[in-house]
Amino acid sequence: MQLFIDKNGAFLHVKDAMFEVVFNNEGEKKKVVIPPSKVTTIILNAGTSLSSDSVKLALTNNIDIIFAEYDGMPLGRIWHSKLGSTTKIRKQQLIASLNNSGFVFVKQWIISKLDNQIDFLTLLKKHRSQQAEYLDFQIETISKSLTNIKNLKCENIEEAAELIRGNEGFAGKIYFETLSKLLSKEYQFNGRSKRPALDMFNAFLNYAYGILYSRVEKALLIAGIDPYLGFLHRDDYNQKSMVFDFIEPFRTYADEVVYKLFTAKKVSNTHIDNLSVGVSLNSEGKALLVEKFMPFLDEDTIKFKNKNFTRQNVIQQTAFNFAGQLINRKQKDEALEKYDLLGDV
């Protein structure tokens, strides 16, 4: 399980070799005790704190601790020092960022992202016969951007970066415009807004992406990939650029869960707080999202390479595949065995 600590003033410490969370609930002091064997990740939002003993217990049990901002974006993490890395992988990652390999990887990830967006809209079309013509047009528009990216041929990512960003950005605009159009009028939104979100849908989506960022970063670290050394985003972000690159094919995981919450009308104004500019999820909104998103990632299975995997294991498998491609050999190390992912790498 992932332990989310987001109530303002909540404190995590250790009691009898167990994690204990102390927090205030409507004026009453509450305590929750959790054995470390049941925790994989601890996520602390702004306004919470922890003791040094809880950090030590987490590290001893290979539990990473993530500090998140109000919108779910990971700010930093504490993890054990023995990362699943080899120098060879990171050297080859640097080399790939400077030659045709980086372009090939980025092209593959963005194509997968647009394919997944098209698949999701196609799925939504099945139950919306009255909007089929509109959806066909929108899907065709995204498909044109997809074709443009598929047809790109370059020696390195620098030559193609602007063309990729342009086509990806235009496809994304059409994609979110379509999702908004399909929602009830009370939930419709005017495009993507990130930090801060300007509407409820984007507030939920930003927090879901924040969860996904932390999952992708951990998968990359386990596979031995440097999360800071990106290909497409390396010149745009002074942060974990490879996480921004590698997350692209998996964004629809978050899109699907958030969209279903809104179409099921599970969301209301009680789930958000108003900021001076924009809105953010409050504790109730975060709890609602986590309740739906965690099983979607960690329990539900999908077909991947003719086998059933959870979506989180698909992310991890893909990270191992990436590392294996970088060093151009098959990897079947302890990390793969731990995750029971001994398929083709």
C-alpha positions as CSV (number, residue, x, y, z in Angstrom):
1,M,0.0,0.0,0.0
2,Q,1.0,3.6,-0.4
3,L,0.6,5.6,2.8
4,F,-0.7,9.1,2.0
5,I,-0.3,11.7,4.8
6,D,-2.1,14.9,3.8
7,K,-4.0,16.3,6.9
8,N,-2.5,19.5,8.0
9,G,-0.4,19.0,11.1
10,A,-0.3,15.2,10.8
11,F,2.9,13.7,12.2
12,L,4.5,10.3,11.3
13,H,6.7,8.7,13.9
14,V,7.7,5.2,15.2
15,K,6.1,3.3,18.1
16,D,7.0,-0.3,18.9
17,A,8.7,-0.8,15.5
18,M,5.5,0.3,13.7
19,F,4.6,3.5,11.9
20,E,2.2,5.7,13.8
21,V,0.4,8.6,12.2
22,V,-1.0,11.2,14.6
23,F,-3.5,13.8,13.3
24,N,-6.4,16.0,14.3
25,N,-9.8,15.0,13.1
26,E,-12.5,17.6,13.8
27,G,-10.9,18.6,17.1
28,E,-10.2,15.1,18.2
29,K,-6.7,13.6,18.3
30,K,-6.5,10.4,16.2
31,K,-3.7,7.7,15.8
32,V,-3.3,5.1,13.1
33,V,-0.7,2.4,13.4
34,I,0.7,0.7,10.3
35,P,3.2,-2.2,10.1
36,P,6.1,-1.4,7.7
37,S,5.6,-4.7,5.9
38,K,2.4,-3.3,4.5
39,V,3.9,0.0,3.1
40,T,5.7,0.4,-0.2
41,T,5.7,4.2,-0.3
42,I,5.0,7.1,2.1
43,I,3.8,10.3,0.5
44,L,3.7,13.5,2.7
45,N,1.9,16.6,1.5
46,A,2.6,20.2,2.7
47,G,1.8,20.8,6.3
48,T,2.8,17.3,7.5
49,S,6.0,16.1,9.3
50,L,7.9,13.0,10.3
51,S,10.5,11.9,12.8
52,S,14.1,10.7,12.0
53,D,13.1,7.3,13.4
54,S,10.4,7.0,10.8
55,V,12.9,7.8,8.1
56,K,15.2,5.1,9.4
57,L,12.4,2.5,9.6
58,A,11.4,3.3,6.1
59,L,14.9,3.0,4.7
60,T,15.5,-0.2,6.6
61,N,12.4,-1.7,5.0
62,N,13.1,-0.3,1.5
63,I,10.2,2.2,1.6
64,D,10.7,5.4,-0.3
65,I,9.4,8.7,1.2
66,I,8.0,11.3,-1.2
67,F,7.4,14.9,-0.3
68,A,4.6,16.3,-2.5
69,E,3.4,19.8,-3.1
70,Y,-0.3,20.8,-2.7
71,D,-1.1,19.6,-6.2
72,G,0.5,16.2,-5.9
73,M,3.7,17.1,-7.8
74,P,6.7,15.3,-6.2
75,L,9.1,17.8,-4.6
76,G,11.7,15.4,-3.4
77,R,12.2,11.9,-2.1
78,I,14.2,9.9,0.4
79,W,15.2,6.4,-0.7
80,H,17.9,3.9,0.1
81,S,21.3,4.5,-1.4
82,K,21.6,1.2,-3.2
83,L,19.8,2.1,-6.4
84,G,19.2,-0.4,-9.2
85,S,21.9,1.1,-11.4
86,T,25.0,0.3,-13.3
87,T,27.4,2.9,-14.6
88,K,27.1,1.4,-18.1
89,I,23.4,2.1,-18.3
90,R,23.8,5.8,-17.4
91,K,26.8,6.3,-19.7
92,Q,24.7,4.9,-22.6
93,Q,21.8,7.1,-21.6
94,L,24.0,10.1,-21.9
95,I,25.3,9.0,-25.3
96,A,21.8,8.3,-26.5
97,S,20.8,11.8,-25.6
98,L,23.3,13.1,-28.2
99,N,22.6,10.8,-31.1
100,N,19.9,9.2,-33.1
101,S,18.9,6.8,-30.3
102,G,17.5,9.6,-28.2
103,F,15.3,10.7,-31.2
104,V,14.1,7.1,-31.7
105,F,13.1,6.7,-28.1
106,V,11.3,10.0,-27.9
107,K,9.5,9.3,-31.2
108,Q,8.4,5.9,-29.8
109,W,7.1,7.4,-26.6
110,I,5.1,10.2,-28.2
111,I,3.6,7.9,-30.8
112,S,2.5,5.6,-28.0
113,K,1.0,8.5,-26.1
114,L,-1.0,9.7,-29.1
115,D,-2.0,6.1,-29.9
116,N,-3.4,5.7,-26.4
117,Q,-5.3,9.0,-26.6
118,I,-6.9,7.8,-29.9
119,D,-7.7,4.5,-28.3
120,F,-9.4,6.2,-25.3
121,L,-11.5,8.4,-27.5
122,T,-12.4,5.5,-29.7
123,L,-13.5,3.6,-26.5
124,L,-15.7,6.6,-25.5
125,K,-17.3,6.7,-28.9
126,K,-18.8,3.2,-28.5
127,H,-21.4,4.6,-26.1
128,R,-22.0,8.0,-27.7
129,S,-23.6,7.3,-31.1
130,Q,-25.0,10.8,-31.3
131,Q,-21.5,12.3,-31.0
132,A,-19.8,9.7,-33.3
133,E,-19.4,12.1,-36.2
134,Y,-17.7,14.7,-33.9
135,L,-15.5,12.1,-32.3
136,D,-14.5,10.7,-35.7
137,F,-13.4,14.2,-36.8
138,Q,-11.4,14.8,-33.6
139,I,-9.8,11.4,-33.8
140,E,-8.8,12.0,-37.4
141,T,-7.3,15.3,-36.4
142,I,-5.1,13.7,-33.8
143,S,-4.2,11.0,-36.2
144,K,-2.8,13.6,-38.6
145,S,-0.4,14.7,-35.9
146,L,0.5,11.1,-35.2
147,T,1.3,10.5,-38.8
148,N,3.5,13.6,-38.9
149,I,5.5,12.3,-36.0
150,K,5.8,8.8,-37.5
151,N,7.1,10.3,-40.7
152,L,9.9,12.3,-39.0
153,K,13.5,11.2,-39.8
154,C,16.3,12.9,-38.0
155,E,19.9,12.3,-36.9
156,N,19.3,13.6,-33.4
157,I,16.5,14.9,-31.1
158,E,17.6,18.5,-31.5
159,E,16.6,18.5,-35.2
160,A,13.1,17.2,-34.5
161,A,12.3,18.6,-31.0
162,E,10.2,21.6,-32.2
163,L,8.3,19.5,-34.7
164,I,7.5,16.8,-32.1
165,R,6.4,19.4,-29.5
166,G,4.3,21.2,-32.1
167,N,2.4,18.1,-33.2
168,E,2.2,16.7,-29.7
169,G,0.9,20.0,-28.4
170,F,-1.7,20.3,-31.1
171,A,-2.9,16.8,-30.6
172,G,-3.2,17.4,-26.9
173,K,-5.2,20.5,-27.4
174,I,-7.7,18.5,-29.5
175,Y,-7.7,15.6,-27.1
176,F,-8.6,17.7,-24.0
177,E,-11.0,19.8,-26.0
178,T,-12.8,16.5,-26.8
179,L,-12.9,15.2,-23.3
180,S,-14.3,18.5,-22.1
181,K,-17.0,18.4,-24.8
182,L,-18.1,15.0,-23.6
183,L,-18.6,16.0,-20.0
184,S,-21.7,17.5,-18.5
185,K,-21.7,21.3,-18.8
186,E,-21.1,21.8,-15.1
187,Y,-17.7,20.0,-15.5
188,Q,-16.5,21.3,-18.8
189,F,-13.2,23.1,-18.9
190,N,-11.2,25.4,-21.2
191,G,-8.1,23.4,-22.0
192,R,-5.2,22.2,-19.7
193,S,-4.2,24.4,-16.8
194,K,-1.4,23.1,-14.7
195,R,-0.1,25.1,-11.7
196,P,-2.5,26.2,-10.5
197,A,-5.5,24.4,-12.0
198,L,-8.2,26.7,-13.1
199,D,-11.1,24.2,-12.8
200,M,-12.0,21.0,-11.0
201,F,-11.1,18.6,-13.8
202,N,-7.6,20.0,-14.1
203,A,-7.2,19.9,-10.3
204,F,-8.0,16.2,-10.2
205,L,-5.8,15.6,-13.3
206,N,-2.8,17.4,-12.0
207,Y,-2.9,15.4,-8.7
208,A,-3.2,12.2,-10.6
209,Y,-0.3,13.1,-12.8
210,G,1.7,13.9,-9.6
211,I,1.1,10.4,-8.4
212,L,2.1,9.0,-11.7
213,Y,5.3,11.1,-11.8
214,S,6.4,9.5,-8.5
215,R,5.6,6.1,-9.8
216,V,7.5,6.6,-13.1
217,E,10.5,8.1,-11.2
218,K,10.7,5.0,-9.0
219,A,10.5,2.7,-11.9
220,L,13.3,4.5,-13.7
221,L,15.5,4.4,-10.6
222,I,14.9,0.6,-10.1
223,A,15.8,0.0,-13.7
224,G,19.0,2.0,-13.3
225,I,18.0,5.1,-15.4
226,D,19.0,8.6,-14.4
227,P,15.7,10.5,-13.9
228,Y,17.4,13.9,-14.6
229,L,19.0,13.0,-17.9
230,G,16.2,13.6,-20.4
231,F,16.1,13.6,-24.2
232,L,13.2,15.8,-25.4
233,H,12.8,17.9,-22.2
234,R,16.4,18.3,-21.3
235,D,16.6,22.0,-22.4
236,D,13.2,23.0,-21.0
237,Y,13.3,21.7,-17.4
238,N,15.9,22.1,-14.7
239,Q,14.5,19.1,-13.0
240,K,13.8,15.4,-13.6
241,S,13.6,15.6,-17.4
242,M,13.6,11.9,-18.1
243,V,10.6,11.4,-15.9
244,F,8.8,14.0,-18.1
245,D,9.9,12.1,-21.2
246,F,9.1,8.6,-20.0
247,I,5.7,9.3,-18.5
248,E,4.1,10.3,-21.8
249,P,2.8,6.8,-22.9
250,F,1.2,6.4,-19.4
251,R,-0.6,9.7,-19.0
252,T,-3.9,8.1,-20.2
253,Y,-3.9,6.0,-17.0
254,A,-4.6,9.2,-15.1
255,D,-6.9,10.6,-17.8
256,E,-9.1,7.5,-17.7
257,V,-9.6,7.5,-13.9
258,V,-10.3,11.2,-13.6
259,Y,-12.6,11.2,-16.6
260,K,-14.7,8.3,-15.1
261,L,-14.9,10.1,-11.8
262,F,-16.5,13.1,-13.5
263,T,-18.8,11.1,-15.8
264,A,-20.0,9.1,-12.8
265,K,-20.7,12.5,-11.1
266,K,-18.6,11.5,-8.1
267,V,-17.0,15.0,-8.0
268,S,-18.4,18.2,-6.5
269,N,-17.2,21.6,-5.2
270,T,-16.7,20.0,-1.8
271,H,-13.6,18.3,-3.2
272,I,-11.7,21.5,-4.0
273,D,-10.4,24.6,-2.2
274,N,-10.3,28.0,-3.9
275,L,-6.9,29.7,-4.2
276,S,-6.2,33.3,-5.0
277,V,-5.9,32.1,-8.6
278,G,-7.4,28.8,-9.5
279,V,-8.3,25.8,-7.3
280,S,-6.7,22.8,-5.7
281,L,-7.9,19.4,-4.3
282,N,-8.6,19.3,-0.6
283,S,-8.2,16.2,1.6
284,E,-11.6,14.9,0.5
285,G,-10.8,15.3,-3.1
286,K,-7.4,13.7,-2.8
287,A,-8.9,10.7,-0.8
288,L,-11.5,10.2,-3.6
289,L,-8.9,10.2,-6.3
290,V,-6.5,7.9,-4.4
291,E,-9.3,5.5,-3.7
292,K,-9.9,5.0,-7.4
293,F,-6.4,5.5,-8.8
294,M,-4.4,3.1,-6.6
295,P,-6.4,-0.1,-7.4
296,F,-6.4,1.0,-11.1
297,L,-2.6,1.1,-11.1
298,D,-1.8,-1.7,-8.6
299,E,-4.6,-4.3,-8.8
300,D,-6.4,-4.2,-12.2
301,T,-4.6,-6.0,-14.9
302,I,-4.2,-5.4,-18.7
303,K,-2.6,-7.4,-21.5
304,F,1.0,-6.6,-22.1
305,K,3.2,-8.8,-24.3
306,N,0.5,-11.4,-24.2
307,K,0.5,-11.6,-20.4
308,N,-1.6,-10.0,-17.7
309,F,0.2,-7.3,-15.8
310,T,-0.9,-4.5,-13.5
311,R,-0.4,-1.1,-15.0
312,Q,2.4,-0.3,-12.4
313,N,4.2,-3.5,-13.5
314,V,3.8,-2.4,-17.2
315,I,5.5,0.9,-16.3
316,Q,8.3,-1.1,-14.5
317,Q,8.7,-3.6,-17.3
318,T,8.9,-0.8,-19.9
319,A,11.6,0.9,-17.8
320,F,13.6,-2.4,-17.7
321,N,13.1,-2.7,-21.5
322,F,14.5,0.9,-21.9
323,A,17.6,0.1,-19.8
324,G,18.1,-3.2,-21.7
325,Q,17.9,-1.4,-25.0
326,L,20.4,1.3,-23.9
327,I,23.1,-1.3,-23.1
328,N,22.0,-3.5,-26.0
329,R,21.7,-6.8,-24.1
330,K,19.2,-8.9,-22.2
331,Q,18.9,-8.1,-18.5
332,K,17.6,-10.7,-16.1
333,D,18.9,-9.4,-12.8
334,E,17.7,-9.4,-9.2
335,A,15.4,-6.5,-9.8
336,L,13.6,-8.3,-12.6
337,E,13.2,-11.4,-10.5
338,K,11.8,-9.3,-7.7
339,Y,9.1,-7.9,-9.9
340,D,8.5,-11.3,-11.6
341,L,9.0,-9.7,-15.0
342,L,11.1,-12.2,-16.8
343,G,9.7,-11.6,-20.2
344,D,11.6,-10.1,-23.2
345,V,13.7,-7.1,-22.3
